[in-house]
Structures are given as structure tokens and as C-alpha cells.
């Protein structure tokens, strides 16, 4: 009889622990989804790198009042750092923009003498998608 009660207690403990874990894991998932919404003054962009969606980035720009050169450069620069990292050398070669689109072209490399690699970014400000193409 004691063995049966012990087995039932172990099963109940495992079941309750599993339910509690599932509840907490589900709640954290909902909180993570809620956190992906951009706060006011921040714009979320979907980033497609070399044809594949790789990430979302958040940039502190307000696109409802028109785009400035500073905001266009911030979007381009933030995207570059998120995609390539801070450890590569890079130089913004061209930046063109209007209220619907941004185009940026960078030269980049692994050191100051290796700026022969290309990186192109096109931002669609209507769909909030960033298309990045770069060579390795």
C-alpha cells in the first residue's frame, strides 16, 4: 500500500511540475511576441539578406513626418551593423532616398586595405522591408 501511495505521489508531482512548466513557457512566449512590437518613435523593419529573411531590426525613426537624410543614414547604418557586425571596416559610398525608398551602397572589408567587398541595401518604406545583398 505504501508503495502505491508513493508511486501516485511521484506521478502527481511530475504532472503538476510539467503543467507549471508548460504554463510558464507559454506565458514567456506571449511576452516575447508582445515585446516585438515597436514602441512609439521606433520603427520595426523586416530584413532580407541575400534573399532570405534573417531578422527584424528596430530603428529610432519616425517615418510619419517625412524622411530626413539623418534618418536615412541611421536606417542604413543600423542595418549594416546588424547584418555585418561592428568588427568589419565599412564606408558609406552612396545614399539616396525619398519618402518611399532608401538605397545605400557600402564598401566593406576585414581591414582598412580590404574595402573591395560590396554591400547594397534597399529599404521599402511602405512595406518596412530592407533588402540587403552583399558579397562574402
C-alpha positions as CSV (number, residue, x, y, z in Angstrom):
1,X,0.0,0.0,0.0
2,X,2.8,2.4,0.9
3,X,4.5,1.7,-2.5
4,X,1.2,2.5,-4.4
5,X,0.9,5.8,-2.5
6,X,4.5,6.7,-3.2
7,X,4.1,6.0,-6.9
8,X,0.9,8.1,-7.0
9,X,2.7,11.0,-5.2
10,X,5.6,10.8,-7.6
11,X,3.2,10.8,-10.6
12,X,1.2,13.7,-9.2
13,X,4.4,15.7,-8.6
14,X,5.7,15.1,-12.1
15,X,2.3,16.0,-13.6
16,X,2.0,19.2,-11.6
17,X,5.6,20.2,-12.4
18,X,5.0,19.6,-16.1
19,X,1.8,21.7,-16.1
20,X,3.5,24.5,-14.3
21,X,6.5,24.5,-16.7
22,X,4.2,24.4,-19.7
23,X,2.2,27.4,-18.3
24,X,5.3,29.4,-17.6
25,X,6.9,28.6,-21.0
26,X,3.7,29.6,-22.8
27,X,3.5,32.9,-20.9
28,X,7.1,33.8,-21.7
29,X,6.3,33.1,-25.4
30,X,3.4,35.5,-25.3
31,X,5.6,38.1,-23.6
32,X,8.3,37.7,-26.3
33,X,5.7,38.2,-29.0
34,X,4.4,41.4,-27.3
35,X,7.9,42.7,-27.0
36,X,8.4,42.5,-30.8
37,X,6.0,45.4,-31.2
38,X,7.9,48.7,-31.7
39,X,7.3,51.4,-29.1
40,X,6.3,54.9,-30.3
41,X,9.1,56.6,-32.2
42,X,10.7,53.3,-33.2
43,X,10.2,51.6,-36.5
44,X,10.5,47.8,-37.0
45,X,11.9,46.6,-40.3
46,X,12.0,43.1,-41.7
47,X,15.5,42.3,-43.1
48,X,16.1,40.0,-46.0
49,X,19.8,39.2,-46.5
50,X,20.8,37.7,-49.8
51,X,17.2,36.6,-50.5
52,X,16.5,35.1,-47.0
53,X,14.6,36.7,-44.2
54,X,17.0,36.8,-41.4
55,X,15.9,39.2,-38.7
56,X,13.8,42.2,-37.6
57,X,15.6,45.4,-36.6
58,X,14.3,48.3,-34.7
59,X,15.5,51.9,-35.6
60,X,14.6,55.1,-33.7
61,X,13.0,56.9,-36.6
62,X,9.5,58.4,-37.1
63,X,8.5,57.9,-40.8
64,X,5.2,59.6,-40.5
65,X,6.7,63.1,-40.7
66,X,8.9,62.6,-43.8
67,X,12.3,61.1,-44.0
68,X,15.5,63.2,-43.4
69,X,19.0,62.4,-44.5
70,X,20.0,61.8,-40.9
71,X,17.2,59.2,-40.5
72,X,18.0,57.5,-43.9
73,X,21.7,57.2,-42.8
74,X,20.6,55.9,-39.4
75,X,18.5,53.2,-41.0
76,X,21.3,52.2,-43.4
77,X,24.0,52.3,-40.8
78,X,22.0,50.3,-38.2
79,X,21.1,47.7,-40.8
80,X,24.8,47.4,-41.8
81,X,25.9,46.8,-38.2
82,X,23.1,44.4,-37.5
83,X,23.9,42.3,-40.7
84,X,27.7,42.5,-40.8
85,X,28.6,43.3,-37.2
86,X,30.8,46.0,-35.8
87,X,34.1,44.3,-36.4
88,X,34.3,44.9,-40.2
89,X,35.6,48.1,-41.8
90,X,32.9,49.9,-43.8
91,X,32.5,53.1,-45.8
92,X,29.2,54.5,-47.0
93,X,29.7,55.2,-50.7
94,X,26.3,56.4,-51.8
95,X,23.0,57.1,-50.1
96,X,19.9,58.1,-52.0
97,X,16.4,58.4,-50.5
98,X,12.9,59.8,-50.8
99,X,9.7,59.2,-48.8
100,X,9.2,55.7,-50.3
101,X,12.7,54.2,-50.6
102,X,16.3,54.3,-49.4
103,X,19.3,53.0,-51.3
104,X,22.7,52.7,-49.7
105,X,25.9,51.3,-51.1
106,X,28.8,50.4,-48.8
107,X,32.3,49.2,-49.4
108,X,33.5,46.9,-46.6
109,X,36.3,44.7,-45.7
110,X,38.2,42.9,-42.9
111,X,40.7,45.7,-42.5
112,X,41.4,49.2,-43.9
113,X,43.1,47.9,-47.0
114,X,40.4,45.3,-47.8
115,X,37.4,47.6,-48.7
116,X,36.8,45.8,-52.0
117,X,33.6,44.0,-50.8
118,X,30.2,45.3,-51.7
119,X,27.1,45.7,-49.6
120,X,23.8,47.1,-51.1
121,X,20.7,47.9,-49.1
122,X,17.3,48.9,-50.4
123,X,14.6,50.0,-47.9
124,X,11.0,49.9,-48.9
125,X,9.4,52.4,-46.5
126,X,5.9,51.4,-47.5
127,X,6.3,47.7,-46.6
128,X,9.1,48.3,-44.0
129,X,11.3,45.7,-45.6
130,X,15.0,46.0,-46.0
131,X,16.7,44.1,-48.8
132,X,20.4,43.5,-48.3
133,X,22.8,42.0,-50.8
134,X,26.5,41.6,-50.1
135,X,29.4,39.6,-51.2
136,X,31.4,37.5,-48.8
